[in-house]
Amino acid sequence: MDVPGDAVRLTIYVGETDHFHGTPMYEAIVRRAREHGLAGATVLHGILGYGKASTVHVARILRLSEDLPVTIDIVDSRERIESFLPIVDSIVTNGLVTTEAIRVVLYRHDKTV
């Protein structure tokens, strides 16, 4: 990805219990993004949320399993994100997918690490 400059953030909202061919959906998306050569991806685990069904999901200490919200953020050029959208469409069976134009100010990698 050529940065800094204009880019697109792809955000995918799914539940932590959503799967794709036996793999957590968020993991399948991140692995496909890497295979697709996208600049990077981050998975964030929510503690409270609700979606289309309006069921509130909340983290509680005494409960073992909740379908808590998970978001996957991917930033890259508009062209690369748009070419990745059909892959996302083939994976996400339950969730929300958004894109927004952003401006990348800084993108660095310390090659000594």
Summary of the structure (lengths in Angstrom):
residues: 113
radius of gyration: 15.4
end to end distance: 20.0
largest distance: 47.0
contacts: 301
relative contact order: 0.34
helix: 22%
strand: 36%
